[in-house]
Amino acid sequence: MEKNELSNHLNEAGQLTNWPAKPKRKLLALQYLAEKFPWEKRLTEREVNELLNQHHTFEDPALLRRELFMKGYLDRKLDGSAYWRTSPESATR
């Protein structure tokens, strides 16, 4: 991941401090956050939000969760009861 291009959006603790405006940086931010999710583990929406809250400071886990899902970094059950990490290449959207 090209962390240098994302460095203006990270604090010293490595937390995302804002949602980038440029599409390329948004994608880098999503890749960065996706790396925080364990492979082969199902998480509840609450657990996803808690994990995202650890890695960003602008208090919008719903935006991040939705973007991760829409770009194929997370998948979920239709009812939203479970989320898991995927790779965008394997997304079926």
C-alpha positions in Angstrom: 0.0 0.0 0.0 1.2 3.5 -0.8 1.1 4.9 2.7 3.1 8.0 1.7 0.1 9.2 -0.4 -2.2 8.6 2.6 0.1 10.1 5.2 -1.7 13.5 5.1 -4.8 11.7 6.2 -3.2 9.7 9.1 -2.3 10.9 12.6 0.7 9.7 14.6 -1.2 6.7 15.9 -2.0 5.6 12.3 -5.6 6.6 12.5 -7.4 8.0 9.5 -8.3 11.6 10.4 -10.5 12.5 7.5 -12.2 11.0 4.4 -10.0 11.9 1.4 -11.7 13.9 -1.4 -9.7 12.3 -4.3 -10.9 8.9 -5.5 -7.3 7.5 -5.6 -6.8 8.4 -2.0 -10.2 7.1 -1.0 -9.2 3.8 -2.5 -5.9 3.8 -0.6 -7.8 4.6 2.7 -10.1 1.6 2.1 -7.2 -0.7 1.4 -5.5 0.6 4.6 -8.6 -0.1 6.6 -9.3 -3.4 5.0 -5.9 -4.6 6.1 -7.1 -4.2 9.7 -9.7 -6.9 9.3 -8.8 -10.5 10.0 -9.3 -13.1 7.2 -11.7 -15.9 7.8 -13.5 -14.4 10.7 -17.1 -13.3 10.7 -17.9 -10.1 12.6 -21.1 -8.5 13.7 -21.9 -5.0 12.5 -21.1 -3.8 16.0 -17.6 -5.5 15.9 -17.0 -4.0 12.4 -17.9 -0.5 13.8 -15.6 -1.0 16.9 -12.7 -2.1 14.7 -13.2 0.9 12.3 -13.5 3.3 15.3 -10.0 2.2 16.4 -8.6 3.2 13.1 -10.3 6.5 12.3 -11.1 9.7 14.2 -13.9 11.4 12.3 -16.6 9.2 13.9 -18.3 7.8 10.8 -18.0 4.0 10.9 -21.2 3.7 8.8 -19.6 5.5 5.8 -16.5 3.4 6.1 -18.3 0.1 6.5 -20.6 1.0 3.5 -17.6 2.0 1.3 -15.7 -1.2 2.3 -18.7 -3.3 1.3 -19.4 -1.4 -1.9 -15.8 -1.7 -3.1 -15.6 -5.4 -2.3 -13.3 -5.3 0.7 -16.0 -6.6 3.0 -18.9 -8.9 2.3 -22.0 -9.5 4.4 -25.1 -11.6 4.9 -28.1 -10.1 3.2 -29.6 -9.3 6.6 -26.4 -7.5 7.8 -25.9 -9.9 10.7 -22.3 -10.9 9.7 -19.5 -9.3 7.8 -16.2 -10.8 6.6 -13.1 -9.6 4.7 -12.9 -10.3 1.0 -10.7 -9.1 -1.8 -12.2 -6.8 -4.4 -11.2 -9.3 -7.1 -13.5 -11.9 -5.6 -16.5 -9.5 -5.1 -19.6 -10.6 -6.9 -21.3 -7.2 -7.2 
